[in-house]
Amino acid sequence: MPRPAAWWILPVLVLVGAAVGGTLWWLLADPAVTVPAPGPSGPSGAGTARGETLRTALAAGAGVGAAVTLMLAFRRQRHQEIATAHATHDATERRVTELYTKAVEQLGHDKAAVRLGGLYALERLAQDNPGHRQTIVNVICAYLRMPYTPPEPAPAPDPGRDRTAALRAARRRYQAARAGVALPAEPAPRQESDDRKGELQVRLTAQRILVVHLRDERPADQRSTLPAAPAFWEGMGLDLTGATLTDFDLIDGHVTDALFERATFTGNTRFDGATFTGDAHFNGATFTEDAMFNGATFTEEAMFSDVAFTGYAWFAGATFTGYAWFEEVTFTEDALFERATFTENTVFTQVTFTEDALFERATFTGNARFEKVTFTGTAQFDGTTFIKTALFTRTVVVDPVAAHVWPDGWRLKTTPEGTGHLIREKAGSVPVGED
């Protein structure tokens, strides 16, 4: 907002008045300045000088006054421009609010097509108004957090099964006709409602909007120099706590804090190359099929407590710069941490590896603790580097004769029950740890 005009107008007026008044006082009060009577040839040189000085002073005062007038006019124009800009901004904000409210109302409509229109309207608003992007992302996340049951997949075609069922139905009709008994009408095959199928498309669209605008395809080493694509919404956070996500694909995504606690990931899930600049919490999440985190970067905390990986869990080449915590995790299929880097302390406690656990050429810069871990399949630690303490406390190996490769300084000891556990092979080969 402009400052009040008095702060500069009054000093200027005082200065002009002082200049003009001082000049008049000097001309009228100084006895040395006299005006001789005009002779036949006109006024004397002294009178002419005094008159010229007076005219010059008055002209200067008039010029300064004109300048003040011009500045006042400029200030009025500036006020008008600011008022116009404020009015335009207010009108724009009102328009955005109206569109936002209408789009949110569409998300509550009972028709899937109307809900789709609301999502696209929100996407357009966020693209055109960067200041509202996080709010709109929050709305889309809130929609995905609403309770939802995915439609059941249609059974795969089976000609033999269908033929057998048809023969049985024909036999029942024949037997009923011979006995003169009317068969009850067969129930119609169960079909998913159109709205349930439509809701799946709405949710897939909501996921697509998030994925498209959170994907930063610039090379990691050039993100500070190359401009981002216009479609990329930088600095967004996600709260998908308890959400049901289908074939969620955030490859090369770039987000701040990401909350996926108690989320259910149906279908394959892809976080390859994703960057989490804030905390990433997956506590209590369930991955029904493969989960891919290859090349992902976790800058702050990475929390995977009480997570169920039903399919493959691949973290090949992932980087955990902050604290990494895997507690009470079940890996039903292969768990791959090949070439992963753990910079801070890492905890694998009460973790069950049902199939192979692969930590080949992984690097643990901080302390690494494997406590109450069960290896049912093969454990591979060849080429693994532990910079600080490595602990394998109460580790259980179900199949001691499998082709395991343990870290340097550790070996497997078979128990009377036929299982095995890790013990330190000799002192000094690795930092002090517990067996």
C-alpha positions in Angstrom: 0.0 0.0 0.0 1.3 3.5 -0.8 2.4 5.8 2.1 0.3 8.8 2.9 1.0 11.8 0.6 1.6 14.2 3.5 5.0 12.7 4.3 6.5 14.2 1.1 4.1 16.9 0.0 4.3 19.1 3.1 8.2 19.2 3.1 8.1 20.1 -0.6 5.6 22.9 0.0 7.7 24.2 3.0 10.8 24.1 0.9 9.1 26.0 -2.0 7.7 28.6 0.4 11.0 29.1 2.1 12.8 29.5 -1.2 10.3 32.1 -2.5 10.0 33.9 0.8 13.8 34.0 1.3 14.3 35.5 -2.1 11.6 38.2 -1.6 13.1 39.0 1.8 16.5 39.3 0.3 15.3 41.6 -2.5 13.2 43.8 -0.3 15.1 44.0 3.0 18.7 44.2 1.9 19.6 47.9 1.8 22.5 47.3 -0.5 20.0 46.3 -3.2 18.6 49.6 -4.4 16.6 50.5 -7.4 17.7 53.9 -8.9 15.1 55.9 -10.7 14.7 55.1 -14.3 16.5 57.4 -16.6 15.5 58.3 -20.1 17.0 55.1 -21.4 15.1 52.8 -19.1 15.8 51.1 -15.8 19.3 50.7 -14.5 21.3 47.4 -14.6 20.8 46.8 -10.9 17.0 47.1 -11.2 17.0 44.7 -14.1 19.1 42.2 -12.1 16.8 42.4 -9.2 13.7 41.9 -11.4 15.3 39.0 -13.2 16.1 37.3 -9.9 12.6 37.8 -8.7 11.2 36.4 -11.9 13.5 33.4 -11.7 12.5 32.7 -8.1 8.9 32.9 -8.9 9.3 30.7 -11.9 11.2 28.2 -9.9 8.4 28.1 -7.3 5.8 27.7 -10.0 7.9 24.9 -11.5 8.1 23.1 -8.2 4.4 23.6 -7.7 3.7 22.1 -11.1 5.9 19.1 -10.2 4.0 18.6 -7.0 0.7 18.8 -9.0 2.1 16.2 -11.4 3.2 13.9 -8.6 -0.2 14.2 -7.0 -1.8 13.2 -10.3 0.6 10.3 -10.6 -0.3 9.2 -7.0 -4.0 9.3 -7.8 -3.4 7.2 -10.9 -1.3 4.8 -8.8 -4.2 4.5 -6.3 -6.6 3.8 -9.1 -4.3 1.1 -10.5 -3.9 -0.6 -7.1 -7.7 -0.4 -6.5 -8.3 -1.9 -10.0 -5.7 -4.7 -9.3 -7.3 -5.5 -5.9 -10.7 -5.6 -7.5 -9.4 -7.9 -10.3 -7.7 -10.1 -7.7 -10.8 -10.3 -5.6 -12.9 -11.1 -8.6 -10.5 -13.9 -9.6 -10.5 -15.3 -6.1 -14.2 -15.3 -6.0 -14.3 -17.0 -9.4 -11.8 -19.7 -8.2 -13.8 -20.2 -5.1 -17.0 -20.7 -7.0 -15.4 -23.2 -9.4 -13.7 -25.0 -6.5 -17.0 -25.2 -4.6 -18.8 -26.5 -7.7 -16.1 -29.1 -8.4 -16.2 -30.4 -4.8 -20.0 -30.7 -5.0 -19.6 -32.7 -8.1 -17.4 -35.2 -6.3 -20.3 -36.0 -4.0 -22.7 -36.7 -6.9 -24.2 -40.2 -7.3 -23.2 -40.4 -11.0 -19.7 -41.4 -11.9 -19.6 -39.2 -14.9 -20.3 -36.1 -12.8 -17.6 -37.1 -10.3 -15.2 -37.4 -13.2 -16.1 -33.9 -14.3 -15.4 -32.6 -10.8 -11.9 -34.2 -10.8 -11.0 -32.6 -14.1 -12.3 -29.3 -13.0 -10.1 -29.4 -9.9 -7.1 -30.4 -12.0 -7.6 -27.4 -14.3 -8.0 -25.1 -11.3 -4.8 -26.4 -9.8 -2.9 -26.0 -13.0 -4.0 -22.4 -13.5 -3.6 -21.4 -9.8 -0.4 -22.7 -8.2 -1.3 -21.2 -4.8 -4.3 -23.6 -4.6 -2.5 -26.8 -5.7 -1.8 -28.3 -2.3 -5.4 -27.7 -1.2 -6.7 -29.5 -4.4 -4.2 -32.3 -3.9 -5.6 -32.7 -0.3 -9.2 -32.9 -1.7 -8.2 -35.6 -4.2 -6.4 -37.5 -1.4 -9.5 -37.2 0.8 -11.6 -38.6 -2.0 -9.3 -41.6 -2.3 -9.4 -42.1 1.5 -13.1 -42.7 1.4 -14.3 -46.3 2.0 -14.2 -48.3 -1.2 -14.5 -52.0 -2.2 -13.0 -52.8 -5.6 -15.1 -54.8 -8.0 -14.4 -58.5 -8.1 -12.5 -59.5 -11.2 -14.5 -61.5 -13.8 -13.7 -65.2 -13.7 -11.4 -66.3 -16.5 -13.1 -68.2 -19.4 -13.1 -71.9 -18.9 -14.8 -73.8 -21.8 -14.6 -77.1 -20.0 -16.2 -75.8 -16.8 -19.0 -74.0 -18.8 -19.7 -77.2 -20.8 -20.0 -79.3 -17.6 -22.3 -76.8 -16.0 -24.5 -76.7 -19.1 -24.7 -80.5 -19.2 -25.7 -80.6 -15.5 -28.4 -78.0 -16.0 -29.8 -79.9 -19.0 -29.9 -83.2 -17.0 -31.8 -81.4 -14.2 -34.3 -80.1 -16.6 -34.7 -83.5 -18.3 -35.2 -85.2 -14.9 -37.7 -82.6 -13.8 -39.7 -82.8 -17.0 -40.0 -86.7 -16.6 -41.1 -86.2 -13.1 -43.5 -83.4 -13.9 -41.9 -81.1 -11.5 -41.2 -77.4 -12.3 -37.7 -76.3 -11.6 -37.3 -73.0 -9.7 -35.9 -70.2 -11.8 -32.1 -70.1 -11.8 -30.7 -67.0 -10.2 -29.2 -64.6 -12.6 -25.4 -64.5 -12.6 -24.0 -61.9 -10.2 -22.9 -58.8 -12.0 -21.1 -55.8 -10.7 -23.3 -52.7 -10.6 -22.5 -50.0 -13.1 -21.8 -47.5 -10.4 -19.3 -49.8 -8.7 -17.5 -50.1 -12.0 -17.8 -46.4 -12.6 -16.4 -45.6 -9.2 -13.3 -47.6 -10.1 -12.8 -45.4 -13.1 -13.2 -42.3 -11.0 -10.6 -43.4 -8.5 -8.2 -44.4 -11.3 -8.6 -40.9 -12.7 -7.9 -39.4 -9.3 -4.7 -41.4 -9.1 -3.7 -40.5 -12.6 -4.1 -36.8 -11.8 -1.8 -37.1 -8.8 0.7 -39.2 -10.7 0.9 -37.0 -13.7 1.5 -33.8 -11.8 3.8 -35.3 -9.2 6.2 -36.8 -11.7 9.5 -34.9 -12.2 11.2 -36.4 -15.2 14.3 -34.3 -15.0 17.5 -36.1 -14.2 18.3 -36.0 -10.5 21.6 -34.2 -11.1 20.0 -31.5 -13.3 16.9 -30.6 -11.3 18.6 -27.4 -9.9 19.5 -26.2 -13.4 16.8 -27.4 -15.8 13.3 -25.9 -15.6 10.5 -28.2 -14.5 7.8 -29.2 -16.9 4.7 -27.0 -16.7 2.6 -30.0 -15.6 4.8 -30.7 -12.6 3.5 -29.5 -9.2 6.5 -29.1 -7.0 6.5 -29.3 -3.2 3.3 -31.4 -2.8 2.6 -33.6 0.1 0.3 -36.7 0.1 -2.0 -38.0 2.8 -3.4 -41.3 1.6 -3.8 -42.9 5.0 -6.2 -45.8 4.8 -6.8 -45.4 1.1 -7.5 -48.2 -1.3 -5.2 -47.7 -4.3 -5.4 -49.8 -7.5 -2.3 -50.3 -9.7 -0.7 -47.2 -8.1 2.1 -45.9 -10.2 4.3 -43.1 -8.9 7.4 -43.8 -11.0 9.8 -40.7 -10.8 7.3 -39.0 -8.4 8.6 -36.2 -6.3 6.7 -35.5 -3.1 7.4 -34.1 0.4 5.8 -35.9 3.3 4.0 -39.0 2.1 1.5 -40.8 4.4 0.4 -44.2 3.2 -0.3 -45.7 6.6 -2.9 -48.6 6.6 -3.3 -48.1 2.8 -4.2 -51.1 0.7 -2.4 -51.4 -2.6 -4.3 -53.7 -5.0 -2.6 -54.8 -8.1 1.1 -53.9 -8.9 2.5 -50.9 -7.1 5.4 -48.8 -8.6 7.5 -46.3 -6.8 10.6 -46.8 -8.9 12.8 -43.6 -9.0 10.4 -41.8 -6.6 11.9 -39.1 -4.3 10.5 -38.5 -0.8 12.0 -35.2 0.5 10.0 -35.5 3.8 8.9 -38.5 5.9 7.5 -41.5 4.2 5.2 -43.6 6.4 3.9 -46.9 5.1 3.0 -48.4 8.6 0.3 -51.0 8.4 0.1 -50.9 4.6 -0.8 -54.0 2.6 0.6 -54.7 -0.9 -1.5 -57.4 -2.5 0.8 -57.9 -5.5 4.3 -56.8 -6.5 5.7 -53.6 -4.8 8.6 -51.9 -6.7 10.8 -49.3 -5.0 13.8 -49.7 -7.2 16.0 -46.6 -7.2 13.7 -44.7 -4.8 15.2 -42.1 -2.5 14.0 -41.6 1.1 15.5 -38.4 2.4 13.9 -38.4 5.8 12.3 -41.2 7.9 11.2 -44.3 6.0 8.8 -46.3 8.2 7.6 -49.7 7.1 6.2 -51.2 10.4 3.6 -53.9 10.2 3.6 -54.0 6.4 2.5 -57.1 4.4 4.2 -57.6 1.1 2.2 -60.3 -0.6 4.0 -60.2 -3.9 7.6 -59.3 -4.7 9.2 -56.4 -2.8 12.0 -54.9 -4.7 14.2 -52.1 -3.3 17.1 -52.5 -5.6 19.3 -49.4 -5.7 17.1 -47.6 -3.2 18.7 -44.9 -1.0 17.6 -44.4 2.6 19.3 -41.2 3.8 17.2 -41.0 7.0 16.2 -43.5 9.5 14.9 -46.8 8.0 12.6 -48.9 10.1 11.2 -52.4 9.1 9.4 -53.9 12.0 7.0 -56.8 12.0 7.1 -56.9 8.2 6.2 -60.0 6.2 7.8 -60.6 2.8 5.8 -63.4 1.2 7.8 -63.4 -2.0 11.4 -62.4 -2.7 12.7 -59.3 -1.0 15.4 -57.6 -3.0 17.6 -54.9 -1.4 20.5 -55.3 -3.8 22.8 -52.3 -4.0 20.6 -50.4 -1.6 22.2 -47.7 0.6 21.3 -47.2 4.2 23.0 -44.0 5.5 21.5 -43.7 9.0 20.5 -46.4 11.5 18.5 -49.3 10.0 16.3 -51.7 11.8 14.9 -55.0 10.6 13.1 -56.4 13.7 10.6 -59.3 13.8 10.7 -59.5 10.0 9.8 -62.7 8.2 11.4 -63.4 4.8 9.3 -66.3 3.4 11.3 -66.5 0.2 14.7 -65.2 -0.7 16.2 -62.2 1.0 18.8 -60.5 -1.2 21.1 -57.9 0.3 23.9 -58.3 -2.3 26.3 -55.3 -2.5 24.1 -53.3 -0.1 25.8 -50.6 2.0 24.9 -49.9 5.6 26.7 -46.7 6.7 24.9 -46.4 10.1 24.2 -49.2 12.6 22.3 -52.1 11.1 20.2 -54.3 13.4 18.6 -57.6 12.3 16.7 -58.7 15.4 14.3 -61.7 15.6 14.5 -62.0 11.8 13.3 -65.3 10.2 14.9 -66.4 6.9 12.7 -69.1 5.4 14.3 -69.0 2.0 17.8 -68.1 0.9 19.7 -65.2 2.5 22.3 -63.5 0.4 24.6 -60.9 1.9 27.6 -61.3 -0.5 29.4 -58.0 -1.0 27.4 -56.3 1.7 29.2 -53.5 3.5 28.7 -52.6 7.1 30.5 -49.4 8.1 29.4 -49.5 11.7 27.9 -52.1 14.0 26.0 -55.0 12.5 23.8 -57.0 14.8 22.0 -60.3 14.1 20.2 -60.9 17.3 18.1 -64.1 17.7 18.0 -64.6 14.0 16.3 -67.8 12.8 17.3 -69.6 9.6 14.7 -72.2 8.8 16.7 -74.1 6.1 20.4 -74.1 7.2 21.6 -76.1 4.2 20.3 -73.6 1.6 22.8 -71.6 -0.4 23.1 -68.8 2.1 25.8 -66.1 1.9 26.3 -64.4 5.3 28.2 -61.1 6.0 31.9 -61.3 6.7 32.5 -62.3 10.3 29.3 -64.3 10.7 28.5 -67.9 10.3 25.5 -70.2 10.7 25.2 -72.5 13.7 22.7 -75.4 13.4 20.4 -75.9 16.4 19.1 -79.3 17.7 15.7 -78.4 16.3 17.2 -78.4 12.8 17.1 -74.7 12.3 20.0 -72.3 12.5 21.1 -68.9 13.9 23.9 -66.6 13.2 27.0 -66.3 15.5 30.1 -64.2 15.1 32.8 -66.1 13.5 35.7 -64.5 15.2 36.3 -61.3 17.1 37.6 -58.3 15.2 36.2 -59.3 11.8 33.2 -57.0 12.1 32.3 -54.4 14.7 31.2 -55.8 18.0 27.7 -57.3 17.8 25.3 -59.7 19.4 24.5 -63.2 18.1 
